[in-house]
Amino acid sequence: MSEIIIEYLYPEVSNLYGDPFNVKFLIECIKESGCQAKVIEDELNKEPFFAKETPNLIYIGPMTEHAQELVIDRLKPYNERLKELIDNNVTFFVTGNACEIFGSSIVNEDGSIIEALKLYDTTAKRKMMSRYNSLFLGEFEGIKIVGNKSQFSHSYRNNDSYPFIKAVRGDGYAPGDEFEGIKDNNFMATYLLGPLLLLNPELTQNILKRLGIQNPKLKAEKEAFKAYEIRLKEFENPETTLV
């Protein structure tokens, strides 16, 4: 297989909660699987790589609310190109509040509205004096997924399309939503954060297969699955408090 290119959008701002380790872990797993890998880190004030080239995967992670507005401003000129890449099954992995950027709008507590990229019909509503922290257990394509949330906002769907992870324990994209995040072709976006791929080795294998690796191998695979099984047992225990 030729070199797998991962494009990391704006790491100078999308770098909270240890999420950059998702990219580092993917790179190590790609190499472990016998393939070549390259990371391209886009800068806020330069044209993104995807504008003229086609990466194998595009990643962006959580950021401050101010940074969200900067990123929306930088990406708006490339709306049609982003839609084209999604339609052509390029893999996207979006974590934390970066998911809000791809929705319709972000609403502040004072009622002011930030227009987002409008790729998906969702509205994020901020409550800056009320941080929501929670553990989460869900299921996607037969894979049980464990994760954490820490956010000042929730995203509300204006339709029922593009569900990602079915909630088993914990809230979905918003309280009352039975699904967490958005999935459209190989576009995957979720509020779950932290080193999500390391915490979920089966999800990592799923993504590696989307990148064309038929028999993916994980870095420290035995240890990753052992830790996952311990965490899964804890999250499935009804005595474990989520919030």
C-alpha positions as CSV (number, residue, x, y, z in Angstrom):
1,M,0.0,0.0,0.0
2,S,1.2,3.5,-0.7
3,E,1.8,6.1,2.0
4,I,-1.2,6.9,4.2
5,I,-1.6,10.6,4.7
6,I,-3.3,12.0,7.8
7,E,-4.1,15.7,7.7
8,Y,-4.3,17.3,11.2
9,L,-6.3,20.5,11.0
10,Y,-4.9,23.4,13.0
11,P,-3.1,21.6,15.8
12,E,-2.0,25.0,17.3
13,V,-5.6,25.4,18.5
14,S,-7.3,22.0,18.3
15,N,-5.2,20.3,20.9
16,L,-7.1,20.1,24.2
17,Y,-7.7,17.1,26.5
18,G,-4.9,14.9,25.2
19,D,-6.7,14.4,21.9
20,P,-3.6,14.9,19.7
21,F,-2.6,11.4,20.9
22,N,-5.3,10.1,18.6
23,V,-3.2,11.1,15.7
24,K,0.0,9.8,17.3
25,F,-1.6,6.4,18.1
26,L,-3.0,6.1,14.6
27,I,0.4,6.7,13.1
28,E,2.0,4.0,15.3
29,C,-0.7,1.6,14.4
30,I,-0.3,2.2,10.7
31,K,3.4,1.5,11.0
32,E,2.7,-1.6,13.1
33,S,0.4,-2.8,10.3
34,G,3.4,-2.6,7.9
35,C,2.4,0.6,6.1
36,Q,4.0,4.0,5.7
37,A,2.4,7.0,7.3
38,K,2.7,10.8,7.1
39,V,1.1,13.6,9.1
40,I,0.5,17.0,7.6
41,E,-0.2,19.7,10.1
42,D,-2.2,22.6,8.7
43,E,-1.7,26.1,10.0
44,L,-4.5,28.5,10.6
45,N,-3.2,31.1,8.2
46,K,-2.3,28.9,5.4
47,E,-4.3,27.0,2.7
48,P,-5.1,23.5,4.0
49,F,-3.6,20.5,2.3
50,F,-7.1,19.1,1.4
51,A,-7.8,22.2,-0.7
52,K,-5.8,20.8,-3.6
53,E,-4.9,17.3,-2.5
54,T,-6.8,14.3,-1.0
55,P,-5.5,12.9,2.3
56,N,-6.6,9.5,3.6
57,L,-7.9,10.9,6.9
58,I,-8.6,14.4,8.2
59,Y,-8.5,14.9,12.0
60,I,-9.5,17.9,14.2
61,G,-10.0,17.9,17.9
62,P,-11.4,20.1,20.8
63,M,-10.5,23.7,21.2
64,T,-11.6,26.9,23.0
65,E,-14.8,28.7,22.0
66,H,-12.8,31.5,20.5
67,A,-10.8,29.1,18.4
68,Q,-14.0,27.6,17.1
69,E,-14.9,30.9,15.5
70,L,-11.4,31.2,14.0
71,V,-11.5,27.7,12.5
72,I,-15.0,28.2,11.1
73,D,-13.8,31.4,9.4
74,R,-10.8,29.6,7.9
75,L,-12.8,26.6,6.7
76,K,-15.8,28.4,5.2
77,P,-14.1,29.0,1.8
78,Y,-13.7,25.3,1.5
79,N,-17.2,24.2,2.3
80,E,-17.8,22.6,-1.1
81,R,-14.5,20.9,-1.1
82,L,-15.2,19.4,2.4
83,K,-18.6,18.2,1.1
84,E,-16.9,16.6,-1.9
85,L,-14.4,14.8,0.3
86,I,-17.1,13.4,2.5
87,D,-19.2,12.3,-0.5
88,N,-16.0,10.6,-1.9
89,N,-15.6,8.6,1.4
90,V,-12.5,10.3,2.7
91,T,-12.3,9.4,6.4
92,F,-12.8,12.3,8.9
93,F,-12.3,11.8,12.6
94,V,-13.6,14.8,14.7
95,T,-13.6,14.9,18.5
96,G,-14.8,17.1,21.3
97,N,-16.5,20.4,20.4
98,A,-14.9,20.4,17.0
99,C,-18.0,18.5,16.0
100,E,-20.0,21.8,16.3
101,I,-18.0,23.4,13.5
102,F,-19.6,21.2,10.9
103,G,-23.2,21.9,12.1
104,S,-25.5,24.8,11.2
105,S,-24.9,27.2,14.0
106,I,-23.6,27.7,17.6
107,V,-25.9,29.8,19.8
108,N,-24.4,31.8,22.7
109,E,-26.2,32.3,26.0
110,D,-27.1,35.9,25.1
111,G,-28.9,34.6,21.9
112,S,-26.2,35.7,19.5
113,I,-25.6,33.1,16.7
114,I,-22.3,32.0,15.1
115,E,-22.9,30.5,11.7
116,A,-21.0,27.3,11.3
117,L,-20.2,25.3,8.1
118,K,-23.7,24.1,7.6
119,L,-22.7,20.6,6.5
120,Y,-25.1,19.1,8.9
121,D,-28.4,20.3,10.3
122,T,-27.5,20.6,14.0
123,T,-27.6,23.5,16.4
124,A,-25.1,23.8,19.3
125,K,-26.2,25.7,22.4
126,R,-23.7,27.0,24.9
127,K,-24.0,27.2,28.7
128,M,-20.7,28.7,29.7
129,M,-21.4,28.6,33.4
130,S,-22.5,25.0,33.4
131,R,-19.8,22.5,32.3
132,Y,-21.2,19.0,31.5
133,N,-18.9,16.2,32.6
134,S,-19.8,12.5,32.1
135,L,-18.6,9.0,31.3
136,F,-20.2,7.4,28.2
137,L,-20.9,3.9,27.0
138,G,-22.2,3.3,23.5
139,E,-22.2,0.9,20.6
140,F,-21.3,1.4,16.9
141,E,-21.3,-1.4,14.3
142,G,-21.2,-4.0,17.0
143,I,-18.3,-2.3,18.8
144,K,-18.8,-1.1,22.4
145,I,-17.3,2.3,22.9
146,V,-16.2,3.9,26.1
147,G,-15.4,7.6,26.5
148,N,-15.5,10.8,28.4
149,K,-17.3,14.1,27.9
150,S,-16.4,17.6,29.2
151,Q,-18.3,20.4,27.5
152,F,-20.1,23.7,27.8
153,S,-22.6,22.9,25.0
154,H,-24.8,20.3,23.4
155,S,-25.7,19.8,19.8
156,Y,-29.4,19.4,18.9
157,R,-30.4,17.7,15.7
158,N,-33.0,19.4,13.5
159,N,-33.6,16.0,11.9
160,D,-32.9,12.3,12.7
161,S,-30.2,11.8,10.1
162,Y,-26.6,10.7,10.4
163,P,-26.5,9.0,13.8
164,F,-23.1,7.7,14.9
165,I,-22.8,5.9,18.3
166,K,-25.9,4.5,20.0
167,A,-26.0,5.5,23.6
168,V,-26.1,2.6,26.1
169,R,-25.3,4.6,29.2
170,G,-25.1,8.4,29.2
171,D,-26.5,11.1,27.0
172,G,-26.2,11.2,23.3
173,Y,-25.4,14.3,21.3
174,A,-27.8,16.2,23.6
175,P,-29.9,15.1,26.6
176,G,-32.6,12.8,25.3
177,D,-30.8,12.0,22.0
178,E,-30.3,8.2,21.8
179,F,-27.3,8.7,19.5
180,E,-23.9,10.4,20.1
181,G,-22.3,12.2,17.2
182,I,-22.6,12.2,13.4
183,K,-21.6,9.6,10.9
184,D,-21.9,10.3,7.1
185,N,-20.1,7.9,4.9
186,N,-16.6,7.9,6.5
187,F,-17.2,11.2,8.3
188,M,-17.3,10.6,12.1
189,A,-17.7,13.3,14.7
190,T,-18.3,13.0,18.4
191,Y,-18.2,15.0,21.6
192,L,-16.2,12.2,23.2
193,L,-12.7,13.3,23.9
194,G,-9.3,12.4,25.2
195,P,-7.1,9.6,23.7
196,L,-10.3,8.0,22.4
197,L,-8.6,5.6,19.9
198,L,-6.2,4.3,22.5
199,L,-9.2,3.7,24.9
200,N,-11.1,1.9,22.1
201,P,-8.9,-0.5,20.2
202,E,-11.7,-2.0,18.2
203,L,-12.7,1.4,17.0
204,T,-9.1,2.0,16.0
205,Q,-9.1,-1.2,14.0
206,N,-12.4,-0.1,12.3
207,I,-10.8,3.2,11.2
208,L,-7.6,1.5,10.0
209,K,-9.8,-0.7,7.8
210,R,-11.5,2.4,6.4
211,L,-8.0,3.6,5.4
212,G,-7.5,0.4,3.4
213,I,-5.5,-1.7,5.9
214,Q,-7.0,-5.2,5.6
215,N,-5.4,-6.7,8.7
216,P,-4.7,-3.8,11.1
217,K,-2.2,-4.3,13.9
218,L,-2.2,-2.0,16.9
219,K,0.7,-0.6,18.8
220,A,0.9,-2.4,22.2
221,E,-2.2,-4.3,21.1
222,K,-2.3,-6.8,23.9
223,E,-2.1,-4.1,26.6
224,A,-4.6,-1.9,24.8
225,F,-7.2,-4.6,24.7
226,K,-6.6,-5.6,28.3
227,A,-7.0,-2.0,29.5
228,Y,-10.1,-1.7,27.3
229,E,-11.7,-4.8,28.9
230,I,-11.1,-3.5,32.4
231,R,-12.6,-0.1,31.5
232,L,-15.6,-1.6,29.7
233,K,-16.4,-3.8,32.7
234,E,-16.4,-0.6,34.9
235,F,-18.6,1.4,32.5
236,E,-21.1,-1.4,32.2
237,N,-21.4,-1.8,35.9
238,P,-24.7,-0.1,36.9
239,E,-23.0,1.0,40.2
240,T,-20.5,3.2,38.3
241,T,-21.7,6.8,38.4
242,L,-21.5,8.4,35.0
243,V,-21.9,12.1,35.9
